[in-house]
Amino acid sequence: MKRKNNISKKLITNRQLLFFLIAILSVAIMLLPLFYNVQLKQFRSLGLIGIVLINFFGSATVFLPTPAIVSVGIGGTLYNPIFVAMASAVGSSLGETVGFVFGYSSKKVINQEEKRLIYKLFKYVFHKHGSWLIITLSFIPNPIFDAVGIFAGVAQYPIKKFLLFVFIGRFLRDIMIAFFFSRI
């Protein structure tokens, strides 16, 4: 019986270590531009793939000043606005998963997190109003959307839904921007 108890404690410890390492990796990706000067100008020659990459890095990192919205406007003048909006929405949706994974994995590191009021609040808000909250806040250009991804991860919101709703919000925003600039 004692051996079985030790094995289950080891498994819990190994699982917590895995989630801790995932949280550290997420932070490293978000802070990467502080240590390496990433030149996004090189992505311009890649066309729509460049728009995906610019928007991915712009959403995945907190401190990287990227021309993500500008790339949508410029892309709208060069390419089909629908394709530009799709490329941008895919890139930024995938980039937002970095914050989501950070929130999800950081919650798993601490066992007592479920007992805290803040966790219960996030879980209630995201599971009850998450779809509209995520779509609305991803539609509005704001620098705090990374926090929404982190909070959604802490609340254990389903990642498929998170990606879908971020994509919808970003696509709607980016289609307006791309069409606006394509008509100028």
C-alpha positions in Angstrom: 0.0 0.0 0.0 2.8 2.3 0.9 4.5 1.6 -2.5 1.3 2.5 -4.4 1.1 5.8 -2.5 4.7 6.7 -3.4 4.1 5.9 -7.0 1.0 8.2 -7.1 3.0 10.9 -5.4 5.7 10.6 -8.0 3.2 10.8 -10.8 1.7 13.9 -9.4 5.1 15.4 -9.0 6.1 14.5 -12.6 2.9 15.9 -13.9 3.4 19.2 -12.0 6.9 19.3 -13.3 5.7 18.9 -16.9 3.2 21.7 -16.5 5.8 23.9 -14.9 8.1 23.3 -17.8 5.3 24.2 -20.3 4.6 27.4 -18.3 8.4 28.3 -18.4 8.5 27.6 -22.2 5.4 29.8 -22.8 7.0 32.7 -20.9 10.3 32.2 -22.8 8.4 32.4 -26.1 6.6 35.6 -25.0 9.8 37.2 -23.9 12.0 36.0 -26.8 12.1 39.3 -28.6 13.7 41.0 -25.6 16.7 38.8 -26.0 16.8 38.4 -29.8 16.1 41.2 -32.2 13.6 39.6 -34.5 13.4 41.5 -37.8 9.9 41.1 -39.1 10.7 43.0 -42.3 12.1 39.8 -43.8 8.5 38.3 -43.7 7.2 41.0 -46.2 8.6 39.1 -49.1 6.7 36.0 -48.1 3.2 37.4 -49.1 0.3 35.8 -47.3 2.6 33.5 -45.3 4.4 36.6 -44.1 1.1 38.0 -42.9 0.5 34.7 -41.0 3.9 34.9 -39.4 3.7 38.6 -38.5 0.4 38.1 -36.8 1.5 34.9 -35.1 4.5 36.6 -33.6 2.5 39.7 -32.8 0.0 37.6 -30.8 2.4 35.1 -29.3 4.8 37.7 -27.8 3.9 40.4 -25.3 6.6 42.9 -25.9 7.2 42.6 -29.7 6.0 45.7 -31.5 4.8 44.2 -34.7 2.9 45.8 -37.5 0.2 43.1 -37.3 -2.8 45.4 -38.0 -0.7 47.4 -40.5 0.2 44.2 -42.3 -3.5 43.5 -42.7 -4.1 46.9 -44.2 -1.1 46.7 -46.5 -1.9 43.2 -47.5 -5.5 44.3 -48.3 -4.0 46.6 -51.0 -1.8 43.9 -52.5 -3.9 40.7 -52.2 -7.5 39.6 -52.0 -8.8 41.0 -48.7 -10.6 37.8 -47.8 -7.3 35.8 -48.1 -5.5 38.5 -46.1 -8.1 38.4 -43.3 -8.0 34.6 -43.2 -4.2 34.6 -43.1 -4.1 37.2 -40.4 -6.8 35.5 -38.3 -5.1 32.1 -38.5 -1.7 33.6 -37.5 -3.0 35.6 -34.6 -5.3 32.8 -33.4 -2.4 30.4 -33.2 -0.3 33.0 -31.6 -2.8 33.6 -28.8 -2.5 29.9 -27.8 0.9 30.7 -26.2 -0.9 32.8 -23.5 -3.6 30.2 -23.3 -1.1 27.4 -22.7 0.7 29.5 -20.2 -2.5 30.0 -18.2 -3.5 26.4 -18.5 -0.2 25.0 -17.4 0.4 27.5 -14.6 -2.9 26.5 -13.1 -1.8 22.9 -13.1 1.4 23.7 -11.2 -0.5 24.7 -8.0 -2.9 22.2 -6.5 -4.8 24.6 -4.3 -5.8 26.8 -7.2 -9.2 25.2 -7.5 -10.1 26.4 -4.1 -9.5 30.0 -4.8 -12.3 32.4 -5.5 -10.5 33.9 -8.6 -10.3 30.5 -10.3 -14.0 29.9 -9.7 -14.8 33.4 -11.0 -12.7 32.8 -14.2 -14.3 29.4 -14.7 -17.8 30.8 -14.3 -17.2 33.8 -16.6 -15.5 31.8 -19.4 -17.8 28.8 -19.3 -21.0 31.0 -19.2 -20.0 34.0 -21.4 -16.7 32.9 -23.0 -17.8 32.9 -26.6 -19.0 36.5 -26.7 -16.3 37.7 -24.4 -13.5 36.2 -26.6 -15.1 37.2 -29.9 -15.6 40.8 -28.7 -12.3 41.3 -27.1 -10.4 39.7 -30.0 -12.3 42.0 -32.4 -11.3 45.1 -30.6 -7.6 46.0 -31.1 -6.2 46.0 -27.6 -3.0 45.1 -25.9 -4.6 43.2 -23.1 -6.0 40.3 -25.1 -3.0 38.2 -24.0 -4.5 38.4 -20.5 -7.8 37.0 -21.8 -5.9 34.0 -23.2 -4.2 33.4 -19.9 -7.4 33.7 -18.0 -9.2 31.3 -20.4 -6.4 28.8 -19.9 -6.6 29.1 -16.1 -10.4 28.6 -16.3 -9.7 25.4 -18.4 -11.8 26.7 -21.2 -11.7 24.3 -24.2 -8.8 25.2 -26.5 -10.8 24.4 -29.6 -13.5 26.8 -28.6 -10.9 29.4 -27.7 -9.2 29.1 -31.1 -12.5 29.2 -32.9 -13.8 32.3 -31.1 -10.5 34.2 -31.4 -10.4 33.3 -35.2 -14.0 34.6 -35.6 -13.2 37.9 -33.8 -10.0 38.5 -35.6 -11.4 37.5 -39.0 -14.2 40.0 -38.6 -11.8 42.7 -37.6 -9.3 42.0 -40.2 -11.8 41.7 -43.1 -13.0 45.2 -42.3 -9.4 46.5 -42.2 -8.4 44.7 -45.4 -11.5 45.8 -47.4 -11.1 49.4 -46.2 -7.5 49.6 -47.4 -8.2 47.7 -50.6 -10.7 50.5 -51.5 -8.3 53.4 -50.9 
